[in-house]
Amino acid sequence: MAANIVRKQISPAVGPTVRERLQAMDDSAVVTAFLGGEERAFSELVTRYQTRLLNFVYRTIGDREKAEDLVQEVFIRVYRHLHRFDRSKKFSTWVYTIASNLAKNELRNRSRNPLVLFQTVQKNFQDEDRPLQFEDTTSRPDDMYRKRHLREVVEESVAKLPEHHRHVFVLRELEGKSYEEIAEITECNLGTVKSRLNRARNSFAEIIAPYVD
Amino acid sequence: MDCREFSEKHLAFVDDTLAGIELVRMQRHISECEGCAKQDSKIRRALLLFRNLPAIEPSTGFAERLAARLEEAHENDLLRETTTRNLRRGAVAATFATLASAAMLAYIGSTLYQTEMTRDVVMPPVVALATEPDLSPITTSTPAIVTSASAGLAIWPVALFAEEAPVRFAHSRFELAKLSR
């Protein structure tokens, strides 16, 4: 079954009708379709969530390569355990909870092994390793440099936030999750979420202020 | 509204989830308090920067790597399933063997116990209904000879020899019943 998913994911020869039908469905219906034997539904879920999850994990852990690995791990877990997913709940919350736990584990492992942290940070700040495809190529070189510098500053500022603040901050500001969803994903109560978010916003504003004023 | 209240409600203010009257009070406080107004704009500007960070896209090999990992995971699942099934079968066989052994031991134990119990059983006395035949003594006029032959000899020559042998040396009265008892 996995092999079929794989082939269909890579091959463009997916029936347009089925694909269109899947694209029109909400997450719950796509999950139902997959559990009902429609293997292409899994590709649809991957397509919907890969970029969102990648950005969420990347902003949380700050390592692009590792973020891709973790997002793949998320999809493997989804594939394995989708039959156990409680369909009365939101699929996106479930998938973000998996991603959030993996990101937290990654950060915990790093804190136990400072060498890994150092190597990761060092690699992250090497220019040749940083993705350039998101730059606006129509801008002048000095504008590009300024934008790139600003992006780096923003990323570094986010990375300076405490882990549990950053987590909530990214889920709210980048992913647009509601407080309730964040509470469910991070397994905290609503008051804690609000408090952490408020502190994270204030801290982030303080950290980044000298660079933007 | 004071600055503390403003700070407490700022989260909802930025997220635009305040009720109408609260919203008006917050806006009025900003227009009156320079410090809170600065803080508000600082946070809003910072959030704007963060929210406008360019999104990153999965790398070109992402789909292929995911495909390979999914296939590998699927194979591992199959392997694990087979192993679990075999282990379950083994466990069933082991349970069956254990139960059979236990049953056998129980049977042997109960048999030994029963043997122990029935060792001293007293059987009822046998009542003989047939009368003992009256054994009449063998009477011959001539003395008989009793002989024996080793097992290595053929029986018929021995029998003939015994029949034809002179019997005068033996006593004529020979009570078989007495000898056999």
Interface residues (C-beta under 8 A of the other chain):
Chain A: M1 A2 A3 I5 V6 R7 Q9 I10 V46 Q50 T51 L54 N55 Y58 R59 R64 E68 V71 Q72 F75 I76 Y79 R80 P131 Q133 F134 E135 L150 R151 V154 E155 V158 E173 L174 K194 L197 N198 R201 N202 F204 A205 E206 I208 A209 V212
Chain B: H10 L11 V14 Q39 K42 I43 R45 A46 L47 L49 F50 R51 L53 P54 A55 I56 E57 P58 S59 F62 A63 E64 R65 L66 A67 A68 R69 L70 E71 A73 H74 E75 D77
